């Protein structure tokens, strides 16, 4: 019998891969949105979100929207509020919120929120399970408290091991950064604390402003508004989560500093400022590596008639700039280039009449993990005595268990021949030590009532179809009688393994038509009676 094939397909997620489209759908502002699925951004007008600042959205790996949030409510892929998607402790006027997929999971996502203006609700997280509501998802845990009195700055980046993800926030009224690690086991609430740069304090509005980490995960930049009126650029160690070596621009020089973003190659930082009715876009060159040179490198590369607020590096490696109440976004067309060669275009992308306001969704950080994704049902049924091939890929090592019925336990494609129902589990690991687990249940079916009754046989001694035999599984009691055309019984047996060889009383019978009658009791308790004709051919 041909073996049945069951495949567990392990896909290695690659953050830099163009195939990953988790960040291809943006919802923000007043019902505004963009899709990058066609390459160039195109306006979306179907969003339900209405927010002045904080927002986050996530798509699947094919660029299909999963859900989005303003830090208070959560909408699903059909733009309906999730049943439990309300009452989150972010606000529409919080600068940033973040969605983080749990590494190694196909369905679990974290939503991280902070209260606005360093209020007491602080940093919280909620968990979305996309397996609920028939794939539309719902919140299973909500507003789990992590830390109080935080600034409105929070962002995420990939851990150096490529398996885990860092969430980074800044405490209010201190110089402390908190780094939290999200792993395949979930959120590690034991934070890494770094004291770096100047304290974030003063009037409550100073809690506003953006923070980002470079694409390479080695630099962190932020904007301090109102009280400090400055920008800071720090080193970030994506192995340990430690922030260090702050470069602080002159205090009070950049009133209402707000937006921040890195160029794709990490050589430039862009910053927005809105003061005295002048709305500026700044570029900072990091290439020298010298603090004084970096500070002196700042230059204006754009202005706008609208407030320049958040910025976000798009999937197309251009930087998009929210322009307050405009119905378009500004675009830095070539952000790796120095000075005006970066080519800032105000009103660069139309939003088809929707209003942007201040926030843009941050990039979704995807761990480079060997995700276990079954491309067929996780439950497979095979007849007893047959085999099914299990197959896994995307890793460097494989470990299958239990070993019973498997042709190998450390190969990618073992052949499974279980004698009873078995749950086979595989752990696949990549070169970075990231591991993922998936399992498949193999049900073994004893087919008791399926019969094969031939309509002819040829007892000529050639070794093929020389006996007339009824075949089937689980036959407990059996009788077969065969009659010639005149009704004379020429063969009878109650032996399930015995068939008629075409002889009667030791003499071969003539070719022609004969009748049969079979009575069978199966192990399942079923009574089966069959009658019909057969042909003897020579």
C-alpha positions in Angstrom: 0.0 0.0 0.0 1.3 3.5 -0.8 2.2 5.2 2.5 0.3 8.3 3.7 2.3 11.4 4.0 2.0 13.9 6.8 4.3 16.9 6.8 5.1 19.2 9.7 6.7 22.2 7.9 9.2 24.2 9.9 9.8 27.7 8.5 12.8 29.6 9.7 11.6 33.2 10.2 14.1 35.8 9.1 13.7 39.3 10.3 15.5 40.7 7.3 13.7 38.6 4.8 11.5 40.3 2.2 9.1 37.4 2.6 8.1 38.5 6.0 5.2 40.9 5.8 4.1 41.3 9.5 4.7 45.1 9.2 3.0 45.6 5.9 -0.3 46.9 7.1 -0.5 50.2 9.1 -3.6 51.6 10.9 -3.3 55.0 12.6 -4.8 58.4 13.0 -8.5 59.0 12.1 -9.4 55.8 10.2 -6.2 56.2 8.2 -4.1 53.3 6.9 -1.5 52.1 4.5 -0.7 48.8 2.8 2.8 47.9 1.5 1.7 44.6 0.0 2.0 46.0 -3.5 5.4 47.4 -2.9 4.6 51.2 -2.9 2.3 52.2 -0.1 -1.4 52.5 -0.9 -4.0 54.2 1.3 -6.5 52.0 3.3 -9.8 53.6 4.3 -11.4 50.6 6.1 -9.8 51.1 9.5 -11.9 51.5 12.7 -9.1 53.2 14.7 -9.4 56.8 15.8 -6.4 58.0 17.8 -4.2 61.0 18.1 -1.0 59.2 19.0 -0.3 55.6 20.1 -1.2 52.8 17.7 0.1 49.4 16.7 -1.0 46.9 14.0 0.2 43.4 13.0 -0.3 41.2 9.9 0.5 37.6 9.3 3.6 36.5 7.3 1.7 37.0 4.1 0.7 40.6 4.8 -2.9 39.9 5.9 -4.0 42.1 8.8 -4.5 40.2 12.1 -5.4 43.0 14.5 -4.7 46.6 15.5 -5.0 48.8 18.6 -4.9 52.3 19.9 -3.8 51.2 23.3 -7.3 51.0 24.7 -9.3 48.9 22.2 -8.4 46.1 19.9 -9.9 45.4 16.5 -9.7 42.1 14.6 -9.1 41.4 10.9 -12.6 42.3 9.9 -12.4 45.6 11.8 -14.7 44.5 14.6 -13.7 45.0 18.3 -12.5 41.8 19.8 -15.0 40.6 22.5 -12.5 41.3 25.3 -10.7 44.0 23.3 -11.6 47.0 25.4 -10.3 48.8 28.6 -6.6 48.4 27.9 -4.6 50.9 30.0 -2.9 52.8 27.2 -4.5 55.9 25.9 -5.1 57.5 22.5 -2.7 60.3 23.6 0.2 58.0 24.6 3.2 58.4 22.2 3.9 54.7 21.6 2.5 51.2 22.1 3.9 48.0 20.8 2.8 44.6 19.6 5.2 41.7 20.1 4.7 38.2 18.7 5.7 35.5 21.2 8.7 33.7 19.8 8.0 30.2 18.7 4.2 30.7 18.9 1.9 30.7 15.9 -1.0 32.4 17.8 0.2 34.4 20.9 0.9 38.1 20.8 1.7 40.7 23.5 0.3 44.2 23.5 2.4 46.5 25.6 0.9 49.8 26.7 2.0 52.8 28.9 -0.2 55.4 30.6 0.1 58.9 29.3 2.1 61.6 31.0 3.7 59.2 33.4 0.4 58.4 35.2 0.1 55.6 37.7 -1.2 52.8 35.4 2.3 52.7 34.1 3.5 49.8 31.9 1.1 46.9 31.4 0.7 44.1 28.9 -2.3 42.1 27.5 -2.2 38.8 25.6 -4.0 38.1 22.3 -4.6 34.5 21.3 -5.3 34.3 17.5 -6.7 30.8 17.8 -9.8 32.1 19.4 -13.0 33.4 17.8 -12.5 31.2 14.7 -9.1 32.7 13.9 -10.2 36.3 14.6 -8.6 36.3 18.0 -9.4 37.6 21.4 -7.6 38.9 24.6 -7.1 36.2 27.2 -5.2 38.3 29.8 -5.5 42.0 30.1 -3.7 44.9 31.8 -1.1 42.8 33.7 1.0 45.4 35.6 4.8 45.5 35.1 6.0 48.9 36.3 4.5 52.3 37.3 5.2 55.9 36.3 6.9 55.3 33.0 7.5 57.8 30.2 5.5 57.3 26.9 8.6 55.7 25.3 8.6 52.0 24.5 10.1 50.0 21.7 11.2 46.5 20.8 14.2 44.9 19.0 15.6 41.4 18.3 17.9 39.8 20.9 21.4 39.0 19.7 20.5 35.2 19.8 17.7 35.9 17.2 15.5 33.7 19.3 14.2 36.3 21.8 12.9 39.9 21.7 13.7 42.8 23.9 11.1 45.4 25.1 12.7 48.6 26.2 11.0 51.4 28.2 12.1 54.4 30.3 11.2 55.2 33.8 9.7 58.6 34.7 11.7 61.0 36.9 14.9 58.9 36.7 17.6 58.0 34.2 16.6 54.3 34.2 15.9 52.2 31.1 14.1 48.9 31.7 14.7 46.0 29.3 12.3 43.0 29.4 13.0 39.8 27.4 10.2 37.9 25.6 11.1 34.3 24.9 9.3 31.1 23.7 8.3 30.6 27.3 6.7 34.0 27.5 7.6 37.4 29.1 10.4 37.4 31.6 9.4 39.9 34.2 12.9 40.2 35.7 13.9 43.4 34.0 17.4 44.6 33.2 17.9 48.1 34.6 20.4 50.6 33.0 21.1 54.0 34.3 22.1 56.1 31.3 21.8 59.7 30.1 19.9 62.5 31.9 16.8 62.0 34.0 13.4 62.2 32.3 11.6 64.6 34.6 10.0 68.0 34.9 6.5 68.8 33.8 4.4 65.8 33.0 4.3 66.7 29.3 8.0 65.8 29.3 7.1 62.2 29.4 6.1 62.5 25.7 8.4 61.7 22.8 9.5 58.7 20.8 12.2 56.1 21.3 13.6 53.7 18.7 16.4 51.1 18.4 18.5 50.8 15.2 17.8 48.0 12.7 21.1 46.3 13.8 20.0 46.5 17.4 23.1 48.3 18.6 21.9 51.9 19.1 19.0 53.6 20.8 17.7 57.1 20.2 15.0 59.1 21.9 13.5 62.5 22.0 12.9 64.5 25.2 10.4 67.3 24.9 9.3 70.3 27.0 11.6 70.2 30.1 14.8 68.8 28.7 14.1 69.7 25.0 16.8 67.5 23.6 17.7 64.2 21.9 19.8 61.3 23.2 21.7 58.6 21.4 22.9 55.6 23.3 24.6 52.2 22.8 22.3 49.2 23.2 23.7 45.7 23.9 21.1 43.3 22.4 22.8 40.4 24.2 22.3 41.8 27.7 19.6 44.5 27.2 21.9 47.2 28.7 21.8 50.8 27.6 25.0 52.8 27.9 27.2 55.6 26.6 24.6 58.3 26.2 25.3 61.2 23.7 23.1 64.0 24.9 22.4 67.0 22.7 22.4 70.4 24.3 19.5 70.9 26.7 16.8 73.4 25.8 18.0 73.5 22.2 15.2 71.4 20.7 11.9 72.5 22.2 9.0 70.1 21.5 11.3 67.4 20.2 9.1 64.4 19.4 9.8 61.9 16.6 12.9 59.7 16.2 13.9 57.1 13.6 17.0 55.3 12.3 18.0 55.0 8.6 17.9 51.4 7.3 21.8 51.2 7.5 21.8 52.7 11.0 24.2 55.5 9.9 21.7 58.3 10.4 19.1 59.3 13.0 16.2 61.5 12.0 14.4 63.7 14.5 11.4 66.0 14.4 10.9 69.3 16.3 7.9 71.7 16.5 8.7 75.0 18.1 7.8 78.7 17.5 5.6 77.8 14.6 8.5 76.1 12.7 8.2 72.4 12.0 11.6 70.9 11.3 13.1 67.6 10.3 16.7 67.0 11.5 19.3 64.5 10.4 22.1 63.3 12.7 25.1 61.5 11.2 26.5 58.7 13.3 29.2 57.5 11.0 32.1 59.2 12.8 31.5 57.3 16.1 32.7 60.5 18.0 30.3 62.1 20.4 31.3 65.7 19.6 31.2 65.1 15.9 27.9 63.4 16.1 26.4 66.3 18.0 27.8 68.9 15.5 26.5 66.9 12.5 22.9 67.7 13.1 21.4 69.5 10.2 17.9 70.5 9.0 16.8 68.4 6.0 13.1 69.3 5.8 10.3 71.5 7.0 6.5 71.2 6.8 3.4 73.4 7.1 2.1 70.9 9.6 3.5 69.6 12.9 6.1 66.8 12.2 5.5 64.1 14.7 6.2 60.3 14.7 8.4 58.6 12.1 8.5 55.0 11.0 10.9 53.1 8.7 8.7 51.3 6.2 9.1 47.8 4.6 10.3 49.7 1.5 13.3 51.2 3.5 11.8 54.7 3.3 10.9 56.7 6.4 7.4 57.9 6.8 6.6 61.0 8.8 3.2 61.8 10.4 2.2 65.4 9.7 -0.3 66.2 12.4 -3.8 67.0 10.9 -2.7 66.4 7.3 -4.3 63.9 5.0 -0.9 62.7 3.9 2.4 61.5 5.2 5.8 63.0 4.6 8.4 60.7 3.1 12.2 60.5 3.5 12.9 58.9 0.1 16.6 58.0 0.6 17.3 58.0 4.3 20.8 56.4 4.1 22.1 59.5 2.2 23.7 62.5 3.9 22.0 65.9 4.1 19.4 67.0 1.6 20.3 64.0 -0.6 18.0 62.1 1.8 15.2 63.8 -0.2 12.4 64.6 2.2 9.1 65.0 0.4 6.3 66.7 2.5 2.8 65.4 1.7 4.6 62.4 0.0 1.8 59.8 0.4 -1.9 60.5 0.2 -4.2 59.0 2.8 -7.3 59.4 0.6 -8.8 62.0 2.9 -8.0 60.3 6.2 -6.1 62.2 8.8 -2.8 61.1 10.2 -2.4 63.0 13.5 0.8 62.1 15.6 1.3 58.3 15.8 2.5 55.6 13.4 2.7 51.9 14.2 6.1 50.5 14.9 7.8 47.6 13.0 6.8 44.2 14.2 9.9 42.4 15.5 9.8 38.7 14.4 12.2 36.3 16.1 14.3 34.1 13.7 12.7 31.0 15.0 12.0 27.6 13.5 8.2 27.9 13.8 6.3 24.6 13.7 3.5 25.0 11.2 1.4 21.9 10.2 0.3 22.1 6.6 -2.5 19.6 7.1 -4.6 18.4 10.0 -2.6 17.7 13.2 -4.6 14.4 13.5 -3.8 11.7 10.9 -5.5 8.3 10.6 -3.8 5.3 9.0 -4.9 1.7 8.7 -3.2 -0.8 11.0 0.0 -2.1 9.4 0.6 0.9 7.1 3.1 3.8 7.5 3.1 7.5 7.3 6.1 9.7 6.7 6.8 12.6 9.1 8.8 15.5 7.7 10.4 18.6 9.3 12.8 21.2 7.9 14.3 24.5 8.8 16.5 23.3 11.6 19.9 21.8 12.1 18.9 19.1 14.6 15.7 17.1 15.1 14.5 15.1 18.1 11.4 12.9 17.7 9.7 11.1 20.5 8.5 8.5 21.5 10.8 6.2 19.5 8.2 3.4 19.3 7.3 2.8 15.7 9.8 5.3 14.2 12.5 4.4 11.7 14.8 7.1 13.3 14.5 9.7 16.1 17.1 12.2 15.1 16.4 12.6 11.4 14.2 15.1 9.5 11.9 12.5 7.9 11.2 9.4 10.0 8.8 6.8 8.9 6.2 6.1 11.5 4.5 2.6 11.8 2.7 2.8 15.1 0.6 -0.2 16.2 -1.7 2.0 18.4 -2.7 5.6 18.6 0.5 7.6 19.2 1.3 11.3 19.7 4.7 12.0 18.1 6.5 15.2 19.2 9.4 16.8 17.4 11.9 19.4 18.7 13.6 21.3 15.9 16.5 23.6 16.6 18.5 26.0 14.4 22.1 27.0 14.5 21.5 29.7 17.0 20.0 27.3 19.5 16.4 28.4 19.0 14.0 25.5 19.5 10.4 24.9 18.7 8.1 22.0 19.4 5.2 20.6 17.5 3.3 17.3 17.6 1.1 15.1 15.5 -1.4 12.5 16.6 -1.4 9.3 14.5 -4.6 7.3 15.0 -4.4 3.7 14.0 -7.6 2.4 12.5 -8.6 -1.3 12.4 -11.0 -1.4 9.5 -13.3 -4.2 10.4 -16.1 -4.1 7.9 -14.4 -3.5 4.6 -14.5 -6.5 2.3 -12.9 -7.4 -1.0 -15.0 -9.9 -3.0 -13.6 -10.8 -6.4 -15.9 -11.5 -9.3 -13.5 -13.8 -11.1 -10.4 -16.0 -10.8 -8.2 -18.1 -13.0 -6.9 -21.4 -11.5 -4.4 -22.1 -14.2 -1.3 -22.5 -12.1 0.4 -19.3 -13.1 0.6 -18.0 -9.6 -1.8 -15.2 -10.2 -5.5 -15.3 -9.0 -5.3 -19.1 -8.7 -7.7 -19.2 -5.8 -11.0 -17.5 -5.1 -10.7 -15.8 -1.7 -12.7 -13.1 0.2 -10.4 -10.7 2.0 -11.1 -8.3 4.9 -10.0 -7.1 8.3 -11.3 -8.2 11.7 -13.3 -11.2 10.4 -14.1 -13.2 13.5 -16.4 -15.9 12.1 -16.6 -16.8 8.4 -18.3 -19.1 6.0 -18.1 -19.3 2.2 -20.2 -21.6 0.0 -19.9 -21.8 -3.8 -22.5 -23.5 -6.1 -22.5 -24.5 -9.8 -25.3 -23.4 -12.2 -27.5 -26.3 -11.1 -27.2 -25.4 -7.4 -24.8 -28.1 -6.5 -22.4 -27.1 -3.7 -18.8 -27.4 -5.0 -16.9 -25.7 -2.2 -17.4 -24.7 1.4 -15.1 -23.4 4.2 -15.1 -21.7 7.5 -11.4 -21.0 7.4 -10.8 -17.3 6.8 -7.5 -18.0 5.2 -8.8 -20.7 2.8 -10.0 -20.1 -0.8 -11.4 -22.2 -3.6 -8.8 -23.6 -6.1 -11.4 -24.4 -8.7 -11.6 -28.2 -8.0 -14.4 -30.4 -6.8 -13.6 -33.8 -5.3 -10.1 -33.4 -6.7 -11.2 -32.7 -10.3 -11.0 -29.3 -12.0 -14.3 -27.6 -12.7 -15.3 -26.2 -16.0 -15.0 -22.6 -16.9 -18.2 -20.6 -16.5 -20.4 -18.8 -14.0 -20.8 -19.9 -10.4 -22.6 -18.5 -7.4 -21.2 -17.7 -4.0 -22.8 -17.0 -0.5 -20.7 -15.5 2.3 -21.6 -15.0 6.0 -19.2 -12.9 8.1 -19.2 -11.8 11.7 -16.7 -9.0 12.3 -14.8 -8.2 15.5 -16.9 -5.0 15.7 -20.0 -7.2 16.1 -21.4 -6.5 12.7 -23.2 -9.3 10.7 -22.4 -9.3 7.0 -24.1 -11.5 4.4 -23.1 -11.3 0.7 -24.2 -13.3 -2.4 -23.5 -13.1 -6.1 -21.8 -14.6 -9.1 -18.2 -15.2 -10.0 -16.5 -16.4 -13.2 -14.0 -19.2 -13.4 -11.6 -18.5 -16.2 -8.7 -20.5 -17.6 
